[in-house]
């Protein structure tokens, strides 16, 4: 296997996770996720921002944007692994650069820039799909090899 290829077992897991998120998870189903790129160390999706998640000022709530980034950043961390291991978010530092209105789409692009020991480091951003304006940027760290009973029971 070349170093830029996703391990077939990881690819199969990602495919199953994608199907579950797109068809069975109510939040992600409402986001109409559309994969743009899933490759070694990278994940990029187009995401719909529904009206259901507005803050008091009428903009998309930052919590939704954080959930989107955390999920896609985690996916990028999975693509960097050579074998399946559960992961968990250690931290996700997010800077919100502009407010965004519901109804449009954003592109979330994430790249795992380093695996060091049991930690995957990921960087990326959210951009408005129509204008390419940067909405948020983030860096995250993910623990590799966590053993949650909830995750382990699904394997």
Secondary structure, DSSP 8 states (H G I E B T S, - for coil): --TTS--HHHHHHHHHHHHHHHHT-HHHHHTT-EEEEEETTEEEEEEE--GGGB-TTSSB-HHHHHHHHHHHHHHHHHHT-SS---EEEEEEEEEE-S---TTSEEEEEEEEEEEETTEEEEEEEEEETTT--EEEEEEEEEEES---HHHHTT-
